[in-house]
Amino acid sequence: MEQEPKKGTRRRGRALEDAIFSATLDELVRVGYTALALDHVARRAQTGRATLYRRWSNKRDLVADAVASALPPLERAPDTGHLRTDLLICFEQMHGLLDGVGRLALQALAAELHDPTDNVLTDLIREQVLEPRLQVVLDVLLRAASRHEIEATAAVPVLARTGPALLFQHALMFGKPPPRTHIEELIDRVILPAAGMARQS
């Protein structure tokens, strides 16, 4: 039988939302997306089921919001005037994104998002979590092209995705982000040469 929230511990607003998101991420890591149930989330968050259903009509929306809440805030595209420095800032932010509970939640999702029956969830995670951060990298490349630091043909989405994809791949394969020293190597050996720039000394 579901445990109702204890008297005197009722939360509202941000405190309640934080408790629900934390419970959702815990359940996601523990059982995966397919087996995740709103009833179990409510019990873990010590709130009523109706509280969840008033805010989220299905678990897809709840999981997408919970994962987004666990990630570092989306930063504006850096604009130092130098592509390498801007990329370093972007990838340091990506490194932080891959740390902690946000990484664990994304790993749990990655194991199940290949299911073609749940494309809605895939779309939510892509639109709310991944694409905004990839756009930041693309904006950095576009600014570098506007400064004539790289050719306009290099400021394309496929290059913007390359660095984040390699960072995510390492985290998914090894269960942790790559060492920070790999960020500079990734920039100097992969991104800058692909953009037509010589490796920085």
C-alpha positions, 0 to 999 in steps of 0.5 A: 500500500502506498505510503502517504506523506507524513503530517508536518512534512508537506512541501510546496513549490520548489522544495516539492519539485526538487523532492519529486525530481530527486525521487524520479532520478533515483528510480530511473537509476535503480530500475530504468525507464521502462520499469519506472512507475509514477506510484513508486516515484510518489512514494519515494518523494513522500507525496501523493500520486495526485500531486504528480498527476496534476503536474505531469500527465505521463512519465515521459514528461516527468523524466525529461524534466527531472533529467534536465533539472539534474544537469548544470544550467545552460550557459550562454555561448562564450565569446572570448574572441578565440575559438580554442578558448571558447571550445575549452569553456564549452567542453569544460561545461560538458564535462560538468554535465557528465558528472554526478546524478545527471550522468547516471540518469542519462546512462539509464536512459541510454540503455533504453532509448533505442526502443522505437515504441517510445520516440516521444521520450527520445524527442523530449530528452533531445529537445530539452537537454541535448540540443540546447547544449549542442547549439552553444557549441555551434554558436561558438563555431559560427562566431569564429567563422564571422571573425574569419578564424575558420571557414564558414563551411566548418561552422556546421552541426556535425562538427558541433556534435563531434566533441560532445559525442566523444565526451558522452561516448567515454562516459557511457563506455567507462561510467565516468567522464574522461580526464580533463586533460583529454579535453585539450587533446580533443580540441587540438587533435580533432576539432581544430584540425577538422575546422581547418586550424593548425594544432595549438602548441 
